[in-house]
Amino acid sequence: MALYQVGLLGAVDNGLQAILAKTIAELVEPLGLAGEVLMVAPPGGTFNPPNEFASVAMYFGRPGLAGDEAALTRLMKESTPVVPVVANLKQFAESVPACLHALNGLETAKGDASLLGPATAALEVLGLLPRQRRIFISYRRSESTEAALQLFEHLSSLKFEVFLDTHGVPPGEDFQEVLWHRLSDADVLVMLDTADYFESRWTSREFGRALAKSLVPLRLGWPGVVQSKRSLAAESIQLSQEHFEADQRHLRQSALEMVGLAVERSRSRGLALRSAEMNNAVTVAAEKIGGRFVAVGPKRTIIVELPSGHTVLVYPSVGVPTAEHLHEAAKIGTCNSRVVVFDDIGVARRWQDHLDWLGTEVRSARFIRKARVAWDFAAWEGDGA
């Protein structure tokens, strides 16, 4: 089964599907993902992506095109983002079903014969743009430094941003705070499960906190090391002596390639899980005060309506938010309010202070901590946000 799925709905023919598949394949080839992004164009809009992996639906609209409304509504309720694509945004309402009217549409650029715009939009939702791919390597220096350095180099070559403690903490920084901040921003924790991995309080905490942030860890079990009950929730590869060079400290190239694909599997699962959790948290928060879920679309943005009819576009950050997230939220759609929702657990205090300051300076969008969504939404009912 492919690790990522792209469903094509609406005005889709074999030619469009072939062009989009070719462009996406070219874009993910440097990531080592040949064959791992599956294009699906089911009859009648019956796109049923597996819930455990990341997916996106692309709806290609045209004026007068009917159908797929029930399928699109079902997909969005199941946390699958939908990206509406049209030839002319001025005809957006006539080109897509009513359930997509609240979303931002993507206009195909004139001369974009390769459909680069829609392909890039799909990959952004799937988190497959190089700037979105972050890995945290957890290991004991006394047992697996050589292999950790190899993985750092190999995963970096696959366009991942890799955190390794010997490379990722600038001089003078608070080591512990940087560690948890980078873990909070990671997509996957790769644990090098050596004999005494769980005997270290640092690696033990790294693994536990990765689970707390809903990452799907990837366990690389060293030869002779029996998997602990603690790591049963992780994806697991049990290494043998054949996976190592003669010195039994350096991994063979074939093993590195195997790990690269396993990292991608864990990443897709983790992205699907954390996106669904954020979607559910926002939906439950809105419903708790009498509001309702409306849609989930490009960039995984969620639209909810408060009891007064006030609409809110929620830009979910599944890692550490930045000013770029606020900028993106501010320019999307026509909702009454726009917010970036994030989980502040593990985020460095100085970064949270920066976000608080930025949120007061920028008026077109704001940051909200995930635990405060219902509380803040309720206040907006009184002051009109």
PEZI-V956546 format. One line per field, one symbol per residue. ss: DSSP state (a for helix, b for strand, c for the rest). phi: phi as a letter, one per 30 degrees, with the letter a starting at -180 (. if undefined). burial: # if it has 24 or more other C-alpha atoms within 12 Angstrom, else .. A space follows every 50 residues. Layout:
# PEZI-V956546
ss=???
phi=???
burial=???
This chain:
# PEZI-V956546
ss=cccbbbbbbbcccaaaaaaaaaaaaaaaaaacccccbbbbccaaaccccc ccccbbbbbbccccccccaaaaaaaaacccbbbbbbccaaaaaaaccaaa ccccbbbccccccccaaaaaaaaaaccccaaacbbbbbccaaaaaaaaaa aaaaaaacccbbbcaaaaccccccaaaaaaaaaacccbbbbbbcccaaac aaaaaaaaaaaacccccbbbbcccccccaaacccbbbbccaaabcccccc bcaaaaaaaaaaaaaaaaaaaaaaaaaaaaaaaaaaaacccbbbbbcaaa cbbbbcccccbbbbbbbcccccaaaaaaaaccccccbbbbbbccccccaa aaaaaaaaaaaccccbbbbaaaaaaaaaaaaaacc
phi=.ddbbbccbidcbdddddddddddeddceddiceiccccbbddiiddbdd ddbdabcccccaeidcjiddddddeddciddbcdbbdbddceddcbdedc ddddcccdddidddhdedddddddddicdedccbbcccacedbbdddddd dedddddcidcccbedcccdeiddedddedddddcdcbccccdceceddd dddddeddddddcidcdcccddeicdddedcddddbbcdcdddcdedibc ddeddddddeddddddddddddddddddeddddddddecjdadcabbeii dccbcdedjdcbcccdcdbddbddddddddccibddbbbccbcddideed dddddddddddccdabcbdedcedededddddcih
burial=.###########...##..######.##..###..######...#.#### ############....###.#################....##.###.## ########.....#################.##########..#..#### ######.########..#.........#################.###.. ..#########.##########...##...#..######...#.....## ##..################################..#.########## ######...##############.##.###.##.##############.. .#..#..##....#######..##.###.##...#
